Amino acid sequence: MKSSRLVSILLLLQIRGRMTAAQLAEELEVSVRTVYRDVEALGAAGVPLYGDAGHAGGYRLLDGYRTRLTGLTAGEAEALFLAGVPGPAAELGLGPVLAAAQLKVRAALPAELRAHADRISGRFHLDAPGWYAAGDEAPYLPEVAEAVWKSRVLDVVYRRWREPTDVRRRLEPYGLVLKAGRWYVVAGPGPRTYRVDQILQLTVSEEEFNRPEGFDLGAYWTVHQRDFHDRLHRGEAVVRLAPGVRLPRAVVCATDEKGRTVARVPIESVEHAQGVFLRLGTDVEVLEPPELRAHMARTIAELAERYGNPASPSGH
């Protein structure tokens, strides 16, 4: 819609200061010709917008000009307040800042949009951690966040799983990610991913670092998650499932006359897969690999023997 695109041009120039027609076109996913027409429309509406020619040229707003927030739609106002998650903000030491920012935005919104924002914040609450996994305590999170913001090098003692468990690391923190109630810091060199709650000691140095040009935290995390799952599920099992039973990432191979599905399922390990499949009881039968089927058979036989004998008063 043209009206929302005009507001977007104003906000982009207000934030970035100067942009060429080509840059605006790429950002808005329109043609350069469309940008020219939109700029003319803004000028006709009295917006103090100027264009400079030359290699370093581009469009810019008159110094000091600011657009108002009345251009927000109801959906945008709702999304703004839904995105303001108080828990993570408080963990980063930004709880009061978030509250003050939302108060200022509410004051600038028209009455109708203010009602929308109040409705969304009163009816939706985001709680990132799962039911059976509370968020981990990360006492150094505020210091890490400040180092991310100020591009300061961190000297840390970090606890990892393999020996030696406690190691010293020099980190260049590029960004923070909150995943299922757990904070991760993406840091160079590498970059690599570290759990913030596993930092045992931390010193913020006076040394500054240069963040890699073009580094995209969201894109890195997407690739990191995909690679993690690929490393995690290195094996494969073939199982027969009862009608209606589904397993994550299962690839169906065939369905028999009784409606049972034969599927291939990625697994982390024989031990881990056994625990997953045992929870399904008689709804699943492991066909391959032989070692997993043998593990299942031994465990089921031990359970049958244990529960087939009357329990003694002492529990032995």
N, C-alpha and C positions, 0 to 999 in steps of 0.2 A: 504494500500500500504506500502511495506516494507520501502521505502525511507522516507516517512513521519513519520513512526513509529520510525526510527532511530533518526530523528531530534527531535521527542517528547522525547525520552529517554535523549538526550543531554540537552534539555531545562529543563526537570524535575530535573535532577541531578544538573544542574547549579543553579536552584532556591532553591531546598531543601537541597542540600549539600550531603546527603547520603540516599540511599534507597535500600531495599532488593529486591531480584528478585521477591518475592511474592508481595511486594508493587507495583513494576513496572507493574507486570502482571495484578493486580487488576485495576490500573489506566488506562492501555491501553486496558483492556478487551481482553487479550490474555493469553495463557498458560505460565507457568513458563519456560517450555522447549523452547518456542519461544523467551522469554527474554534472555535465555542463548545463543541462536544462534545469536540474534541481538548484544549482548555484544561482542561476538567473532568477528562479522563483523566490529564493531566499532574499536576494537583493531587492527584488520588487516589493517584498513584504516589509522592507525596512531593516533587515538584519545587517549590521555593519561588517560585511564580509569582503575581504580584499584578496586579489590575486596578484602574485608577483611572478614576473617572467624570468627566464634564465634557468641555469642548471640547478641552482639552490632555491628555486622558486616554489610556488604552491599557494594554496589557499590558507588564509588565517583570519581569525576574528580580531576586531579592534581590541587593543589591550584593555582589560578590565571588564569586557562584556561577558555576562553570564546568563545562560538561559534558566528558566524556572522549572521546577519539577511538575508543573501542571500538565506536561506532556505525557505523564505516565498513564497507561491504561489500567483498568481494574485488575487484569491478570498480572501485569507487571508489578503492581503494588502488592498483590497477594504473594507473588513469588519472592519479592524482596523480604518480606517478613517471615516467610517460610524458610528462607535460606539462612536467616539469622539464628543459628543453633547456639543456645546459651551455654551448654555444657562444654563443648570444645573451646569456645571463646574464653570461658573462665579459666580453663586449664592453661591457655596460652597467656593468661594475665590480661585479657582484653574484655573481661565481662563488663566493667563500668563503661569502657569505650563503646562497646556495642549498644548498651542501653542508651547512652547519650546520643549516639548516631540515630538510633531508631526514633528517639523522642524528637529530634530535629526534623527527621523525614516526615513524621506524623504531623508536625506543626505546619510543614510546608504543603501537605497534601490538601486538596479540596475535600469538603465534608464527605462526599459520596465515596471517594477512594479511601478516606480514612476509615470509614465503616467496613469496607472490604478488607483492609489490612487487619483491623481489629478482629474481624470474623475469622480470618485464616489463622491468626496466632492463637485464638481462643479455641479452635476446633482441631488443630493438628499439633502434635508434639513429636519431635524426632529424638529417638533414643538409640544411639548407634550400637552399643554392645549387645551381644546375644543373651538369651535367658540364662544359660548355664556357664557363661564366661564373662565375668566382670572385667571392666577395663583395668589394665595393669597400671600400677602406680609408677609415674615417671617424674621423680622429683626434680630432674634437671631440664624438664621441658621448657620452662620460661627462658632459661639461659640459651638453650638451643635455638628457640624461636628468635631471640634477639640477635644471635650470631647469624642466622639466616637473613634477617632483615638488614643487618649492617655489613654483611659479607666479611665476617671475622673468622679466622681459623680457630678450630677447637683442638685442644690436646686432651684426649680422653683415655681412661682405662675402661676397656670394653670386655664384657663376658660373652664368650661364644660357646658353642656346643662341643667342639673338638679340642683336643689338647694342643698346645697349652690353652686353658680356658680363659684366663685373664691376660689380655694383651693391651699394649699401648698403641694408640693410633693418632695420627694427625689427620683431621677431617676438614674439608672445605664444604660446609653445609649449603647445598643448593636449594633445598626445599623440604617441607614437612608434609606427611601424608597421614591421615587418620583412616584406619581400616578396621572395621568391626571393634571399635573401642580401644584399639592399640595404635600408638603413634610410632611412625617410622621417619627417620631422617635420611634423605638421599644426599650423598656427599661424595666429593672427589677425594683423591684421584680415582678414576674409573668411568663413570660413577658407580657406587655400590650402595646397598640399602642396609641400614642398621636400625635395630629396635632401640628406641629411646629409653625404655625401661631397663635395658641391659647395660646402660652406661653407669659405671660404678663411681668414677671420679671424673671431674670435668673442670678444665680451665679455659676461659675465653681469653685468647691472646690478643695483643694489639696489632698483630699482623693481619692485613687485609688480603683478599684474594679476588681474582677476576672470574666471575661466573662465565662459563663457556658461552660464546655467542650463539644464539639460536637454540639454546637448551630449552626443551619443553617438558615441564614436570609431568603434566597429564599424559603426554605421549610416552614418556619413559616408563611411567607406572603401568600403563596398559601392556607394554612389551614385557615388563618385569613379571607381571601376574601370569601372562601367557607362558613365559619361560619357566616360571615356578611350577605351574601345573604340569608342564611337559616333563620336568625333572621328577616331579612327585610321582606321576603315574608311568613308571617305566615298564611294568609288566602288563599282562593281559590274561583274563580268565574267560572261559566259555561256560555259560550257565543256562539252565532251563528254568523259566519263570512261570509261575501259576498265572492263569488268565487275569488280566487287569493289573498285574504288578509291573511297576516301572522302576528302572535304576538310572541315576544320572550318567550321562555320556555313553549309555549302552547303544550298541549298533546291532539292530535286529538282523539275524541271519535266516531264520525260518520260523514257521508256526505249524505245529502238528495238528492232528485231527481233534485233539482234546482242547485246542485253543491255547496250549502252552507255547511260550516263545523261547527260542534258542537265540542267545545274544552274546556278543563279545563285549566285555567290560574292562576298561583300564583299571589296574590296581597298583597300589603303592608297594605292597609287599605281601607275602603269603600270610604272615601273622596279622597284619592289618585287615586284609580281605576276609580272613576267617571270622574276625569279630563282626564285620559288617554283615556277612552272609548268615551268621548264626542268629542275628537279631530278626531275620526274616523267617526263621523256623522252617516249616514245610513248604513255604511259598517259593523256595529256591533250591535247586540241585546243582552242585558244581560238577561239571563234566571235565574240564581241563583248567589248569595243568594238573598232572598226576599228584605232585607233591601237595598241592592245596587240597585236593580231594582226600588224600591220605590224612592230612592234618584234621580236616573236618570229621572224618570217620573216627579217628582216635578220640577226639574231644567229645563227640556225640556218644561213643561207647562208654567213656568215663562218666559222663553225665547220667547215662541210663543205669550204670551200675550203682552210682551214688544214690540216685533217687529211687532205685528199685528196692533198696534195702531199707527197712524201718529205721527211723532215726532214734538213736539212743538218747536217754534223758540228758546226758552230758554233752550231746552234740557231736560225739565221736562215733 
